[in-house]
Amino acid sequence: MDKETQPPAAKPHPRHHAVPPYLLVSMAACDGAWEAPAAMRDVIALPPAEGDRELPGAHGEPAGPGRETRRRIATRARRTLLLDQALLHERATTHTDIARLLDPAGRLVRVISDARGAETTPGTAARTEGHDPGQDPDANRAHDGLGEVYGFLADMFKRSSLDGAGLVLRGTVHYGQHYDNAFWDGTQMVMGDGDGEVFNSFTSSLSVIAHELGHGLLQYTTNLDYRGQSGALNESIADVFGALVEQFVAGDDAASASWLIGTGLFTDAVQGVALRSMAAPGTAYDDPILGKDPQPATMAGYVDTAEDNGGVHLNSGIPNHAFHLFATALGGYAWETAGSLWFNVIATRSLPRDADFGTFAEQTLLQARRDHGAGSSVERALAEAWDAVGVEPVVREAVHG
């Protein structure tokens, strides 16, 4: 690649963390020794502290996990929250030369590194493209997950990696000590080992890996502002991508798919199945430590808050549910018609960066008319899905990049 054709250095991008802050806040407060911020308490129903719980027997132990387990969970969650805040500031002030991350041949190239418990990236090379699996299951799962995302983009959208130009897919495993999160940092994916009490390793869920790389895809297509409804759309589109990759690999059609984001991430001790449910937002977990999943499924439950960048992880349940309704109404494989339509909307850069739900709904309907004709069964199913979640399409001037 000569100097004239090299892409410019990337602008700073926010880190997109897999675990929502409200879930970590519930964990951090579970031992009663730490008080959640007042604004966050207004957003979610925190599980009561030990002293407020009914004691179920002669031993006087609180319901759910014991005192020492709660202390460990809370300590590790507080450490994760502090690290996440530091990472957000670091990424906001860091620039990266994307040109050095490209593979000019436009082929699959993966590099998996091991942070060995440090809070630095990338770490020591653990597995690179063309090498056989090693002894580290996390490095192998990360390697496989990145490859499955690349294969989905290549097979379905004829796209070479996230940027369409052969971006090398990089991942770091074993990041931090008991780090309860994973994130896309603008150049690569980073995965913690989890605390072993609530979370397994963050390489355990393909939908989480694909979700984080979905933020990378948005970075190179329509990089929606990460606040309010545009931020919730950013999270939702990444969820859609995560679900579609997992369904594509498993061969599940829309009717048989789980529509869960984060399957396999929780330990057996958790009363829950995943981080989020696209089919039934608000039902993914209900646990003594985590509290109840607070995601709304329709605009009737929309959460107006300054926390979580204006509720980006909370309100993403609304467009998530609309996509699920649309895909299941069409039937067949969700990635073919519904997924292709969503991809075309972001790939054509027809959305304003600050698009709200109504603007996005209108752009998807316009895309349905372009792809399938005015009044088609696809357009009707899509209009019904948006209506069911209470989002009214809004005509707004498009932005073409």
Buried (B, 14 or more C-beta within 10 A) or exposed (E): EEEEEEBEEBEEBBBBBBBBBBBBBBBBBBBBBBEBEEEBBEBBEBBBBBEEBEEEEEEEBBEBBEEEBBBBBBBBBBBBBEBBEEBBEEBEEEEBEBBEBBBEEBEBBBBBBBBEBBBEBBBEEBBEBEEEEEEBEBBBBBBBBBBBBBBBBBEBBEBBBBBBBBBBBBBBBBBBBBBBBBBBBBBBBBBBBBBBBBBBBBBBBBBBBBBBBBBBBBBBBBBBBBBBBBBBBBBBBBBBBBBBBBBBBEEBBBEEBBBBBBBBBBEEBBEBBBBBBBBBBBBBBBBBBBBBBBBBBBBEBBBEBEBBBBBBBBBBBBBBBBBBBBBBBBEEBBBBBBBBBBBBBBBBBBBBBBBBBBBBBBBBBBBBBEBBEEEEEBBEBBBEBBBBBBBEBBEBEBEEE
